């Protein structure tokens, strides 16, 4: 079968219609994942060894297992143990799992960024009368977040790409909509090429946004 340009172009309206679902899942997961990542990072720095170990295992598990397995465990497996979870729809389940997954990667990024800030910064803050908490949130964390922006941007790009498997839970995102159209028209190459280009554009825009945020933070730091 020859390439049909009509089938290629006709796939875009279907993809664009489902685009808000893909974007919203990725953005909500990134926002929630970043908040969770901060919490996990500080818990991993706890003075209580048991807590540190629990969250070390948390990060290791969610970084060391495929996102698809995590989604299947949450959406299909856990409801067998906790029937109330069966009420969660595919959209909510996707956001929850991808947020947790992002928090594990984000926690490792933030931990590394915190370690990259010279210890002298903390000592200087304590010497002028700040508490350790004040030093962390006013001095150390702002510097660490500037360091963490590029790898956190990569985490967001991975989330955008990761939404492509949410259709396996029944979510009609751009991949799910494309799969249904391809199955009905049998124009698999044209339609999957179209959805691939859309993912490429999304990740390209996300990378540009990340570069802009990084430049703005660097400019603000230089002016301070």
Secondary structure, 3 states (H helix, E strand, C coil): CCCCHHHHHHHHHHHHHHHHHHHHHHHHHHHHHHHHHHHHHHHHCCCCHHHHHHHHHHHHHHHHCCHHHHHHHHHHHHHHHCHHHHHCCHHHHHHHHHHHHHHHHHHHHHHHHHHHCCHHHHHHHHHCCCCHHHHHHHHHHHHHHHHHHHHHHHHHHHHHHHHHHHHHHCCCCHHHHHHHHHHHHCCHHHHHHHHHHHHHHHHHHHHHHHHHHHHHHHHHHHHC
